[in-house]
Amino acid sequence: MASSGRTGAGICSSSGHVVGLITENDLMRAYFEGMPPDKHLSDWLDSGISRAPPEVVSKISVSRSDRLAQVADKMVNNATAGDCACHHIIVQDEQGHLEGVVSSLDMVQAWCRVSHKKPMPAAPSQNDSKTVGDAMKPRENVFTCPPISTMNEVLKLLLLVHQNGVLIADDGGVYGIITPRDAVKAFVDGESLGTGIVEWLRKVGAAASDRYIASTASLPDAAELMTARKVHHLVVVPPGSSNAIGLLSSLDLVLAAQASSVLPCSPPAWDGPTVSEQLDKTQETLSLGHSSLTLHEAANLLLSSGRTAVAVALASIRLLTEWDIMRSYAESWPGNTTVEQWIQAQEFPRPTIPQHLMIPRSMSLTEAATLMVNASDVGGEPCHHLVVKGVHGEADGWLGIFSALDVARGLCSSITSKLDAAQAGADQTRVFMVMKPLARVPKFLPDASLVQVFSSMIVSRQGASLVMDHDGNHLGVITPRCAVEAMVSGISPDLTIAAWLEWGGRTVSKDDAQNREVTSGTRLLDAASTMAENAVHHLIVVQEKGPATTGMTRQRVLGIVSALDLARGVASMHCRCPFVSLGWIQLLRSGSAQ
């Protein structure tokens, strides 16, 4: 493509049948994702991020006997429908063999060839009163990057907003325009994504002035200039000025010729998978305990299943969590006490699951995370679980239990590429933005007892406590899962933490550092991956390595990040500017939030 000047190429099977299309935008995405240049095209078509895989070939295909007006119609229809390959049309014969690929620039060039003869159908006529100013994207709708941007930052913007041109400009004027063609050239040249964008423009000799066209120019004049310069985009300026007021693309000319509506330009916000899809991936079904289930049996069920909550069939279905087991263990309830007896003896027993915590299977990950963060019971305890409603009549209509850890799993399973992370707003978010600072985390010396730790966690409504020595080094972490293990194993609540850590082999080791520790600068997405891989709800946040940590045997602890903290981050994806200007971030940093 770089040598031929073409912007798309058909991909054929060994028999010559069309199986897909690869465009400049595909190569731009591959370059952005860091894919190797020797990746096979068949692998690209199967990757799930190809713009024109086999299943969409029929939508973007015509026969050679079709009129160009029909080709324009198909381009416009694909564009307004949001099709990712709307700038190209495949030409096939009756047997499905490739005959060519038509781009929007080809359409413009065809109009130019006949403009001095007889205007063809759907072409901009010399008598058409429309001007470039009528067809362009106005400056306020054109995305702009400052000249200090890198190639990576500019390409990310192009991919995020589904546009093929971005202006490089500041208050001093326009430095140039970057399109997928630049990405193709950079990919071929092996250019680093960290290259400064102005440096790149100088290297390829791309001056903005070479693309200027007056807003009062006619559409045929714009078509002539695109054809002469072999470019898909022109910078629109007022007559006699170099102040950019818009951008005109070859597709804009096609749309103008077809009198089509304006393209939708705002990509939808990322919502993630549905809770049902996530439950299917983890193959989790509702664990239902019988009415005579004891606390010890419930703890054993939680421990063996790896889950943090179990449904119990009483007069109505109830939810029993690790937090309940920790409370009963700290209050020295006998293990043979039935769950029903324990629930009925609580000071504020909840008769049933609140309706607002029972969610449909179609609810998105971000919606579920938002509900989890906002929901709290009468006692103000954080909500780590939601009930997914299933078919009416099955376990009171319960399908499964969705936990905060499931949010982490859903985030990892649905974000599989660099662009996915950018679209979700998860590429720039770091652990320090959502963690609980050390001042808000319960801390204990090794000589404290288990019952002291669990009681403190209950009062402070925190799901983890750090075990630290007198020098401030962390020795381990205590969570409600420890109470579950202690109850199952028959451990006395009066056992010291030191003895507990030694008994369970839980003292800090190299493996702990890999499974339980993250630095404050770790991406939230990577923290979620660590939680999901190790099935843990809490990670210890330590100081970044650097000159200040030279000679230190252990990095300084800064706080704790939990699965529910991660859910707060996912919940913020409903915002157009994810993870930015959220009230809870300021509260967390000030230490005044729970």
Summary of the structure (lengths in Angstrom):
residues: 594
radius of gyration: 30.1
end to end distance: 56.0
largest distance: 96.6
contacts: 1930
relative contact order: 0.08
helix: 42%
strand: 21%
